[in-house]
Amino acid sequence: MQQFHKIAMIGGAGFVGSYIAEELTRHDAQLSIATRRRERHKGLLIHLPGADLVETGVHDAGQLEQFLAGHDAVISMVGILHGSRRDFEKAHIELAGKIVAACQKLGIKRVIHISALGAGETAPSDYQQTKGKAERLLRDSGLDVTILRPSVIFGAGDSFLTLFAHLAAVAPFIPLAGADTRFAPVWVEDVARAVRVCLEQDASIGQTLELTGPNTYTLRQLVAYAANLAGHPRTLIALPEGLAMLQATLMELLPGTPPLSRDNVRSLRVDNVSQQPFPAALLGFQPSALEAVAPLYLGEREFNRKLDRYRAQAARR
């Protein structure tokens, strides 16, 4: 990674971004990570001396250009799971266009763009469609782009398996939309490693790489596994799409970020698996199995410690 000492990350202040930052700084990269709220996110990254959180507004073309100036490469990874069609277009399509324009103006050629497995302009959901349109913008940009398309990402701090484990701890049963939808979960540290290797490998330029774990599961199997690991096995009730849409509509009325939206339900119409094998030959490693990692952060004893901390924090609010 000698040619990419200074790397800008857009959308990198959350769960996946913190792992990518740790992986890259461990290999001597200097990172600038854009954030709207520096104080909110600095705890995730304060232990990384090579990472600098920069408070800026990336949707403003001028601020984005100022942020990117002086960098050798860009990691684009903004993604939202909830919102209106307009919200998805702004976050996924319009921002991708602004990143392309800024890189072209500044002479930054190298871009790693993290999309999502299932992205496509004719896919069922707004999330998937706008992710697909963003991919096309990047591919047509003339930049040295690698697109990574992970399946659902798991690991300590995730909002997928951990969410279901928390739900199982408080609910007597779990109604489940898309119970038979298939996923190939990929470990967050494997995603981070893939980003780093792609920056090192010119062979990844122009490639769209689908990142999946070695095994495939239905959503029903994943939720049951998370609940069992946490020590709270629960009855799962598969919902037909009509009831799932009703459930999501009601959840959207709740304050804050809904645990399920109608657009999420539409995404569950298609399996989140790949027809391609994991690109081990290019990346130089095989992905880790869910069963080798999940017990380390969802096991009953560890999960209960985290749940106690969560309850204590909630009581102080």
C-alpha positions in Angstrom: 0.0 0.0 0.0 3.0 2.2 -0.5 1.3 4.4 -3.1 -1.7 5.1 -0.9 -0.5 6.7 2.3 -3.3 9.2 2.6 -6.8 7.7 2.3 -10.1 9.5 2.7 -13.1 7.6 4.0 -16.6 8.8 3.4 -19.2 7.0 5.5 -16.6 5.3 7.6 -17.5 6.5 11.1 -19.7 3.5 12.0 -19.5 -0.2 12.6 -17.9 -1.4 9.3 -15.8 1.8 9.0 -14.2 1.3 12.4 -12.9 -2.1 11.4 -11.6 -0.9 8.0 -9.8 2.0 9.8 -8.2 -0.4 12.2 -7.1 -2.7 9.4 -5.6 0.2 7.3 -3.9 2.0 10.1 -2.3 -1.3 11.2 -0.7 -1.2 7.8 0.6 2.4 8.1 -2.1 4.2 6.2 -3.0 7.8 7.3 -6.8 8.1 7.3 -9.1 11.1 7.2 -12.7 10.0 8.1 -15.5 12.3 7.3 -18.2 12.7 10.0 -21.1 15.2 10.7 -20.6 14.7 14.5 -17.0 14.3 15.6 -17.8 14.0 19.3 -20.3 11.2 18.7 -17.9 8.9 16.9 -14.5 9.6 18.3 -14.8 6.8 20.9 -14.7 4.2 18.1 -11.5 5.5 16.6 -9.6 7.4 19.3 -7.3 4.4 19.8 -6.1 4.6 16.2 -3.2 7.2 15.9 -3.3 7.1 12.1 -7.0 8.0 11.9 -8.3 11.6 11.9 -12.0 12.3 12.3 -12.9 15.4 10.2 -16.2 17.2 10.9 -17.5 18.2 7.5 -20.6 18.1 5.3 -19.9 15.7 2.4 -23.2 16.5 0.7 -21.8 20.0 0.1 -19.6 19.9 -3.0 -17.3 22.5 -1.7 -16.8 20.9 1.7 -16.4 17.5 0.1 -13.7 18.8 -2.3 -11.8 20.5 0.6 -12.0 17.3 2.6 -10.6 15.1 -0.3 -7.8 17.4 -1.3 -4.4 16.0 -0.7 -5.4 12.3 -0.5 -4.2 9.4 -2.7 -7.3 7.3 -2.6 -11.0 7.4 -1.4 -13.1 4.7 0.2 -16.8 5.5 -0.5 -19.1 3.6 1.8 -22.1 5.7 2.6 -25.3 3.6 3.0 -28.7 4.1 4.7 -31.2 1.3 5.3 -34.3 3.5 6.0 -35.9 6.6 4.5 -37.9 7.9 1.6 -37.0 7.3 -2.0 -35.5 10.9 -1.9 -33.4 10.0 1.1 -32.0 7.0 -0.7 -31.2 8.9 -3.9 -29.4 11.6 -1.9 -27.3 9.2 0.1 -26.5 6.7 -2.6 -26.7 8.3 -6.0 -26.2 12.0 -5.6 -23.3 11.6 -3.1 -21.6 9.1 -5.4 -21.8 11.6 -8.2 -20.3 14.3 -6.1 -17.5 12.0 -5.0 -16.8 11.2 -8.7 -16.8 14.9 -9.6 -14.5 15.8 -6.8 -12.0 13.0 -7.5 -11.9 13.9 -11.2 -11.3 17.6 -10.4 -8.6 16.8 -7.8 -6.8 14.1 -9.8 -7.6 11.3 -7.3 -7.8 8.2 -9.4 -8.2 5.3 -6.9 -11.6 4.6 -5.3 -12.9 1.6 -3.4 -16.7 1.7 -3.3 -18.6 -0.5 -0.9 -22.0 -1.3 -2.2 -24.2 -4.2 -1.3 -25.0 -7.7 -2.6 -28.3 -7.5 -4.4 -27.8 -4.0 -5.6 -29.4 -3.5 -9.0 -31.4 -0.9 -10.9 -34.3 -3.2 -11.3 -34.2 -4.8 -7.8 -37.3 -4.7 -5.6 -36.4 -2.0 -3.1 -35.3 1.6 -3.2 -32.2 0.7 -1.2 -31.1 -1.9 -3.8 -32.1 0.3 -6.8 -30.2 3.3 -5.7 -27.2 1.3 -4.7 -27.2 -0.2 -8.2 -27.4 3.3 -9.8 -24.5 4.4 -7.7 -22.4 1.5 -8.9 -23.1 2.5 -12.5 -21.9 6.0 -11.8 -18.7 4.7 -10.4 -18.1 2.2 -13.2 -18.6 5.0 -15.8 -16.4 7.5 -14.1 -13.1 6.8 -15.7 -11.5 6.4 -12.2 -9.7 3.4 -11.0 -12.6 1.8 -9.1 -13.1 -1.4 -7.3 -16.7 -2.2 -6.2 -17.2 -4.5 -3.2 -20.6 -6.0 -2.7 -20.9 -7.7 0.7 -23.8 -9.8 1.9 -25.1 -9.0 5.4 -22.1 -8.2 7.6 -21.7 -9.7 11.1 -19.2 -9.2 13.9 -18.9 -7.6 17.3 -20.9 -4.4 17.3 -23.1 -5.4 14.4 -26.8 -4.4 14.1 -27.9 -7.7 12.6 -27.3 -10.8 14.7 -27.0 -8.6 17.9 -30.4 -7.0 17.2 -32.1 -10.4 17.0 -30.3 -11.6 20.1 -31.5 -8.5 22.0 -35.0 -9.1 20.7 -35.0 -12.7 21.8 -34.0 -11.6 25.3 -37.2 -9.5 25.8 -39.8 -11.0 23.4 -41.7 -14.3 24.0 -41.8 -15.0 20.3 -40.4 -13.3 17.1 -42.6 -12.5 14.1 -40.3 -12.7 11.1 -40.6 -11.1 7.6 -38.7 -12.9 4.9 -38.1 -15.9 7.0 -37.0 -18.1 4.0 -34.8 -15.5 2.4 -31.3 -16.8 2.1 -28.1 -14.9 3.2 -24.4 -15.7 3.1 -23.1 -13.5 6.0 -19.6 -12.2 5.8 -17.4 -11.3 8.8 -16.7 -7.6 9.2 -12.9 -8.3 9.5 -12.9 -10.1 6.2 -14.6 -7.1 4.6 -11.9 -4.8 6.1 -9.1 -7.1 4.9 -10.6 -7.1 1.4 -10.6 -3.3 1.3 -6.9 -3.2 2.3 -5.9 -6.0 -0.2 -7.8 -4.2 -3.0 -5.8 -1.0 -2.3 -2.6 -3.1 -2.7 -3.7 -5.0 -5.8 -3.9 -3.3 -9.2 -5.6 -6.4 -10.4 -8.7 -5.4 -8.4 -9.2 -2.2 -10.5 -12.3 -2.4 -12.6 -13.5 -5.4 -10.7 -16.9 -5.9 -8.9 -16.2 -8.4 -6.1 -19.0 -10.1 -4.2 -18.1 -10.8 -0.6 -19.9 -13.7 1.1 -19.2 -16.1 3.9 -18.6 -19.8 3.2 -22.1 -20.9 4.2 -25.7 -20.0 3.3 -28.6 -19.7 5.8 -32.2 -18.7 5.7 -33.1 -15.6 7.8 -35.1 -18.0 10.1 -31.9 -20.1 10.7 -29.8 -17.0 11.5 -32.4 -15.5 13.9 -32.7 -18.9 15.7 -28.9 -19.2 15.9 -28.5 -15.7 17.4 -31.2 -16.3 19.9 -29.8 -19.7 20.9 -26.3 -18.4 21.3 -27.6 -15.6 23.6 -29.3 -18.2 25.7 -32.9 -17.2 24.7 -34.3 -19.7 22.2 -37.6 -18.4 20.9 -40.5 -19.5 18.7 -40.2 -17.8 15.3 -43.4 -17.0 13.3 -42.9 -16.5 9.6 -45.0 -13.7 8.3 -46.4 -13.5 4.8 -45.5 -10.4 2.9 -48.8 -8.7 3.5 -48.6 -9.0 7.3 -44.9 -8.1 7.1 -45.7 -4.9 5.3 -48.4 -4.1 7.9 -45.9 -4.8 10.7 -43.3 -2.5 9.0 -45.8 0.3 8.5 -46.6 0.3 12.2 -42.9 0.2 13.1 -42.3 3.2 10.8 -44.6 5.2 13.1 -42.4 4.6 16.1 -40.0 7.4 17.1 -36.4 7.0 16.0 -35.0 4.5 13.5 -37.5 1.7 12.9 -36.2 -1.9 13.3 -38.0 -2.8 10.1 -39.3 -0.7 7.2 -41.5 -1.5 4.1 -38.4 -1.0 2.0 -36.6 -3.7 4.1 -39.5 -6.0 3.4 -39.2 -5.4 -0.3 -35.5 -6.2 -0.1 -36.3 -9.6 1.4 -38.1 -10.7 -1.8 -34.7 -11.8 -3.2 -32.0 -14.0 -1.8 -28.9 -12.2 -0.6 -26.4 -14.8 -2.0 -23.9 -14.8 -4.8 -23.5 -16.9 -7.9 -19.8 -16.2 -7.7 -17.3 -17.9 -5.4 -15.5 -15.7 -2.8 -12.6 -14.0 -4.7 -10.0 -15.9 -2.7 -7.4 -16.0 -5.5 -7.4 -12.2 -5.8 -7.7 -11.4 -2.1 -5.4 -14.1 -0.9 -7.6 -15.5 1.9 -10.7 -17.5 2.5 -13.7 -16.0 4.5 -14.3 -17.0 8.1 -17.3 -19.1 9.0 -20.1 -17.6 11.1 -19.9 -20.4 13.6 -16.2 -19.6 14.3 -16.9 -16.0 15.2 -20.5 -15.4 16.4 -20.1 -17.4 19.7 -17.3 -15.0 20.7 -19.6 -12.0 20.9 -23.1 -13.6 21.1 -22.3 -16.4 23.5 -24.7 -16.4 26.5 -22.2 -15.1 29.1 -20.8 -12.4 26.9 -24.2 -11.4 25.6 -25.6 -11.1 29.1 -22.8 -8.8 30.1 -23.5 -6.6 27.1 -27.2 -6.7 27.8 -26.6 -5.6 31.5 -24.6 -2.6 30.2 -27.3 -1.8 27.6 -30.0 -1.8 30.3 -27.9 0.4 32.7 -27.3 2.9 29.9 -31.0 2.9 29.0 -31.9 3.6 32.7 -29.6 6.6 32.7 -31.3 8.2 29.7 
